[in-house]
């Protein structure tokens, strides 16, 4: 849900600035694709909360654009801060293209030599005691460009964890990197390693593999909830 809200917010800004995603595809054959998120969570919104989501295209260079998101409650308290890296993808060739000035100019972003680097997720060693689940990509997993919606990678990752764990823990940081696209009908393997435990915080490392190729990786940092969760797995 969080990723979908971020995508919706950026889509709204793109349209407001006259550079909607579909317009870019129609005019240039290009579309924005996110390659990395770094998500810091102070508190997730609760049911019936009214929240404000803000985004800004902060900086860019020849190939990469840096976008920030903020989520605040009605009192103005920051709930979530997200940093992200985006590229322009050739919709037919599926290759990264240079960012034209005509596309980036409406955002009034700063042109820089290097955009900020986001944390790279950890990797899972082959001999690690990990847990894996297998999934087949459904039609409902696919977005407008025929590839898996980014939100579903997070669903596959967290689904590999037990219900007991998910009820009793809340993520406080997520670093996720998208490596290779996955198409309809493909099989993916979601693997998770509970890597370390530090007082009340636990780190989990995740990988999504398709056709023996890494499609997505992530590191989650979790905090144990104050309220005792369901003990059933």
Beta strands, then each sheet from edge to edge (+ up, - down):
strand 1: 30-41
strand 2: 52-60
strand 3: 65-72
strand 4: 78-90
strand 5: 96-97
strand 6: 110-111
strand 7: 131-136
strand 8: 169-178
strand 9: 187-198
strand 10: 201-210
strand 11: 213-224
sheet 1: 5+ 4- 1+ 8- 11+ 10- 9+ 7-
sheet 2: 5+ 4- 3+ 2- 6-
end
